[in-house]
Amino acid sequence: MASTYVAGGDVEYGRYGNPTWAAFEAALGDLEGGRALAFSSGLAAVSTVLDLVGHGCKVVAPRHAYNGSVLQLADLEARGRITAELVDVADTAAVTKACAGASLVWIESPTNPALEVADIPEIVAAAHEAGAHVVVDNTFATPLLQQPLGMDVDIVVHSATKFIAGHSDVLLGAIVTGDSELHDVLKKRRDMIGAVPGTFETWLALRGLRTLHVRMDRAQANAQELVRRLSAHPAVAEVRYPGFGAVISVVLDQGALAADLLTHKTTLWVHATSLGGVESTFERRRRWKSEPATIPDGLVRMSVGIEDVDDLWDDLAVALDQLAPQRPV
């Protein structure tokens, strides 16, 4: 828990390093296949990467993405720092075309909350040909299900608050890169702006990382079974699921009101804006005014936890049955 170190040692001051950070960074770096840096939050990690974009340069990013990332891009563009081009990340041809003249290409796959999947290798090839660096937000997939650095991606970003820490009790972010020069530049930025994590929070995230594999196995199995059952329910107009991971998005047949009612009618599912914990949470994303208008009003993002799947379904089914369209007698 030290903030002050004896001069001349490996760490001179608490903003420059900490043995607990080093342990967490070594573990996450090994999983992702690069060198990691821990940050005070996912948004601190995002802003540190975006801070490297030159004045007036172009950033290509998904139109559907983590709201904090999109808002940061909008703020930077409004202040004349960058130009941002938002694309449908599942439309590979549109993304590769947008790479022309870009300095940075930002990818989420799957996207939040639409759960679109990007063709990462194809986009990386086009971006690098255009001279742009590529960042992948790997928060939803985690390094257990997807390792972007192995696809020639330059930087991976995590909100370690979510699946990495996994217990809804930590705010933490991380950046991983296989490029030593980029790593040193990003660490210098972290040192300068002070976006450093707390020691205890990092220890909690390292503890959570030890159970990531068993948590993800159970949560993913639950999600896949719930997808099967949700797809057959008459109250559900659409189920969005990329085929892996523990996040599902459903669009309810009767729109926003039904979606809001669903999130208030359950007892086991928790109405909350975060995700990736051992407990199951959900929310209607368009309740946030900053969510894109292309996200359906009735979309509910569901973060599936590790509870018994029948308990999760029984809780959902009671609420969904009340929202299903009534057939005439």
C-alpha positions in Angstrom: 0.0 0.0 0.0 3.0 2.3 -0.1 3.0 5.6 -1.9 6.6 6.5 -1.0 9.7 4.5 -1.8 13.4 4.7 -0.8 15.3 6.7 -3.4 17.4 4.7 -5.8 15.2 1.6 -5.8 13.1 0.0 -8.6 10.2 2.3 -7.8 10.9 5.9 -6.9 7.3 7.1 -6.3 3.8 5.6 -6.0 2.6 7.2 -9.3 5.3 5.5 -11.3 4.8 1.9 -10.2 3.7 -0.6 -7.5 4.5 -4.3 -7.0 0.7 -5.1 -7.0 0.2 -3.3 -10.3 3.2 -5.2 -11.7 1.6 -8.6 -10.7 -1.7 -7.7 -12.3 -0.1 -6.3 -15.4 2.1 -9.4 -15.8 -0.9 -11.8 -15.5 -3.2 -9.8 -17.9 -0.3 -9.2 -20.3 0.4 -13.0 -20.5 -3.3 -13.7 -21.2 -3.4 -11.1 -24.0 0.0 -11.8 -25.4 1.6 -8.4 -24.7 2.6 -6.0 -22.0 -0.2 -4.5 -19.8 -0.7 -1.2 -18.0 -3.3 -0.8 -15.3 -5.4 2.4 -15.1 -7.8 4.0 -12.6 -10.8 3.1 -14.8 -11.7 1.9 -18.3 -12.3 5.5 -19.4 -8.9 6.5 -18.1 -7.4 3.9 -20.3 -9.6 5.0 -23.3 -8.7 8.7 -22.8 -5.0 7.9 -22.5 -5.0 6.2 -25.9 -7.1 8.9 -27.5 -4.7 11.5 -26.1 -2.0 10.2 -28.4 -4.0 11.1 -31.6 -2.5 14.2 -33.2 -4.3 17.5 -33.5 -6.9 17.4 -36.3 -6.3 13.7 -37.1 -9.0 11.3 -38.0 -10.4 8.5 -35.8 -12.6 5.8 -37.2 -14.9 4.2 -34.5 -18.1 2.1 -34.3 -21.4 4.0 -34.2 -22.4 1.5 -31.5 -19.8 1.3 -28.8 -19.3 1.8 -25.1 -21.0 5.1 -24.4 -18.1 6.6 -22.6 -15.8 6.0 -25.6 -18.3 7.6 -28.0 -18.8 10.6 -25.7 -15.0 11.1 -25.4 -14.8 11.1 -29.2 -17.6 13.6 -29.5 -16.0 15.9 -26.9 -12.6 15.8 -28.7 -14.3 16.5 -32.0 -16.4 19.4 -30.6 -13.2 21.0 -29.3 -11.5 20.7 -32.7 -8.9 18.2 -31.5 -9.8 15.3 -33.8 -12.3 14.4 -36.5 -14.4 11.2 -35.8 -16.0 9.0 -38.4 -18.5 6.6 -36.9 -19.2 3.4 -38.9 -21.2 0.2 -38.7 -18.3 -2.0 -37.6 -20.1 -5.1 -39.0 -20.0 -3.6 -42.5 -16.4 -4.5 -43.3 -16.3 -2.7 -46.7 -17.5 0.6 -45.1 -15.0 0.3 -42.3 -12.0 -0.4 -44.6 -13.1 2.5 -46.9 -13.2 4.8 -43.9 -9.6 3.8 -42.9 -8.3 6.1 -45.7 -6.6 9.1 -44.0 -7.2 7.8 -40.5 -4.7 8.0 -37.7 -6.5 5.6 -35.4 -9.1 2.9 -36.0 -11.1 1.9 -32.9 -12.9 -1.4 -32.8 -15.3 -3.0 -30.4 -16.2 -6.6 -31.2 -18.8 -7.5 -30.0 -20.1 -3.9 -29.8 -21.9 -2.5 -26.8 -24.9 -2.9 -26.7 -25.8 -4.0 -30.3 -23.4 -7.0 -30.2 -22.2 -6.6 -33.7 -19.0 -8.6 -34.6 -16.2 -7.0 -36.6 -13.9 -8.7 -39.1 -10.8 -7.7 -37.1 -8.1 -9.1 -39.4 -9.6 -7.5 -42.5 -10.0 -4.1 -40.8 -6.5 -4.3 -39.3 -5.0 -5.0 -42.7 -6.8 -1.9 -44.3 -5.9 0.3 -41.3 -2.2 -0.6 -41.4 -2.1 -0.1 -45.1 -3.5 3.4 -44.5 -0.8 4.1 -41.8 -3.3 3.9 -38.9 -2.9 2.2 -35.5 -5.7 -0.1 -34.4 -7.3 -0.4 -31.0 -9.7 -3.2 -29.9 -11.8 -2.8 -26.8 -11.8 -6.4 -25.6 -14.0 -5.9 -22.5 -16.9 -8.2 -23.6 -14.9 -11.0 -25.1 -12.0 -11.0 -22.6 -8.6 -12.6 -23.5 -10.2 -16.1 -22.9 -12.4 -15.7 -26.0 -10.5 -13.3 -28.2 -6.9 -12.2 -28.4 -6.7 -9.2 -30.7 -2.9 -8.8 -30.5 -2.6 -12.2 -32.2 -4.5 -10.6 -35.1 -1.9 -7.8 -35.5 -3.9 -5.3 -33.5 -1.7 -2.6 -31.9 -3.5 -1.9 -28.6 -6.1 -3.7 -26.5 -8.2 -1.8 -24.0 -10.2 -3.2 -21.1 -12.7 -2.0 -18.6 -11.3 -4.3 -16.0 -14.3 -3.2 -13.9 -16.3 -5.8 -15.8 -15.4 -9.4 -16.5 -11.7 -9.2 -15.6 -12.4 -8.2 -11.9 -15.8 -9.9 -12.1 -17.4 -9.1 -8.8 -18.8 -5.6 -9.2 -16.6 -4.1 -6.6 -13.7 -2.5 -8.5 -13.2 0.4 -10.9 -10.2 -0.4 -13.0 -8.9 -0.1 -16.6 -6.1 -1.7 -18.6 -4.2 -1.2 -21.8 -2.2 -4.1 -23.4 0.2 -3.8 -26.4 2.9 -5.9 -28.0 4.8 -2.9 -29.1 7.5 -1.9 -26.5 7.8 1.6 -27.9 4.0 2.1 -27.6 4.1 0.6 -24.1 6.7 3.1 -23.0 4.8 6.1 -24.5 1.5 5.0 -22.8 3.2 4.5 -19.4 4.8 7.9 -19.7 1.3 9.4 -20.3 -0.1 7.5 -17.3 2.7 8.8 -15.2 2.2 12.4 -16.4 -1.6 12.5 -16.1 -1.8 10.4 -12.9 -4.5 8.0 -14.1 -3.2 5.4 -11.8 -5.2 2.6 -10.1 -5.5 2.1 -6.4 -3.3 -0.7 -5.0 -6.2 -2.4 -3.3 -8.4 -2.2 -6.4 -5.6 -3.8 -8.4 -5.2 -6.6 -5.9 -9.0 -7.3 -6.1 -8.8 -7.4 -9.9 -5.8 -9.8 -9.7 -7.9 -12.0 -7.4 -10.8 -11.8 -9.8 -8.6 -12.7 -12.7 -7.8 -16.0 -11.0 -11.4 -17.1 -11.4 -12.1 -15.6 -14.8 -12.0 -19.0 -16.6 -14.6 -20.7 -14.4 -16.8 -17.6 -14.2 -16.8 -17.2 -18.0 -17.4 -20.9 -18.6 -20.5 -20.8 -16.4 -21.8 -17.4 -17.5 -21.4 -18.3 -21.2 -23.2 -21.6 -20.8 -26.0 -19.8 -19.0 -26.1 -17.2 -21.8 -26.3 -19.7 -24.5 -29.2 -21.6 -22.8 -31.1 -18.3 -22.2 -30.6 -17.3 -25.9 -32.4 -20.6 -26.8 -35.3 -19.9 -24.5 -35.6 -16.2 -25.2 -35.7 -16.8 -28.9 -38.9 -18.8 -28.4 -40.7 -16.3 -26.2 -43.6 -14.3 -27.8 -42.7 -11.1 -25.9 -39.2 -11.1 -27.6 -39.0 -9.6 -31.1 -35.3 -10.1 -31.5 -32.3 -11.8 -29.7 -28.8 -10.5 -30.4 -26.0 -12.8 -29.4 -22.6 -13.1 -31.2 -22.3 -16.8 -30.3 -19.9 -16.4 -27.5 -19.6 -14.5 -24.2 -22.0 -13.7 -21.5 -23.8 -10.6 -22.8 -27.2 -10.8 -24.7 -29.3 -8.0 -26.1 -33.0 -8.6 -26.6 -35.5 -6.3 -28.3 -39.0 -6.6 -26.8 -42.0 -6.8 -29.1 -43.9 -3.9 -27.4 -41.0 -1.4 -27.3 -39.6 0.9 -24.6 -42.4 0.6 -22.1 -42.2 -3.1 -22.1 -38.5 -3.0 -21.7 -38.7 -0.6 -18.8 -41.3 -2.8 -17.2 -39.2 -5.9 -17.6 -36.3 -4.4 -15.8 -38.5 -3.6 -12.8 -40.5 -6.8 -12.6 -37.8 -9.3 -11.7 -36.4 -10.3 -8.3 -33.1 -12.1 -9.2 -32.1 -10.0 -12.2 -30.7 -6.7 -11.0 -31.5 -3.4 -12.9 -28.0 -1.9 -13.2 -25.9 -0.1 -15.8 -22.7 -2.1 -15.4 -22.0 -5.7 -16.4 -19.6 -8.6 -16.2 -20.2 -9.5 -12.5 -21.1 -12.9 -11.0 -24.7 -11.6 -10.7 -27.1 -11.1 -13.6 -27.9 -7.5 -14.5 -29.9 -5.8 -17.3 -31.1 -2.4 -18.4 -32.9 -0.7 -21.3 -30.0 1.2 -22.9 -32.0 3.9 -24.6 -32.9 5.2 -21.1 -29.6 7.1 -21.5 -30.1 10.2 -23.7 -26.6 9.8 -25.1 -27.3 6.3 -26.5 -27.4 6.4 -30.4 -30.9 6.6 -31.9 -30.0 3.6 -34.0 -30.3 1.4 -30.9 -33.9 0.2 -30.6 -36.0 1.8 -27.9 -37.0 -1.7 -26.6 -33.5 -3.1 -26.5 -32.5 -4.6 -23.1 -28.8 -5.5 -22.6 -28.4 -8.5 -20.4 -25.2 -9.4 -18.5 -25.6 -13.1 -17.6 -24.1 -14.1 -14.3 -23.2 -17.5 -12.8 -26.5 -18.2 -11.0 -28.5 -21.4 -11.7 -29.8 -21.0 -15.2 -33.3 -22.3 -14.4 -33.6 -19.7 -11.6 -32.6 -17.0 -14.0 -35.1 -18.2 -16.6 -37.9 -18.6 -14.1 -37.4 -15.0 -13.0 -37.4 -13.7 -16.5 -40.3 -15.8 -17.7 -42.7 -14.5 -15.0 -42.0 -11.0 -16.2 -41.9 -11.7 -19.9 -45.2 -13.6 -19.7 -46.9 -10.5 -18.5 -45.5 -8.5 -21.4 -46.4 -11.0 -24.2 -49.0 -9.8 -26.7 -52.4 -11.2 -25.8 -54.0 -13.4 -28.4 -57.7 -12.9 -29.0 -59.9 -15.6 -27.5 
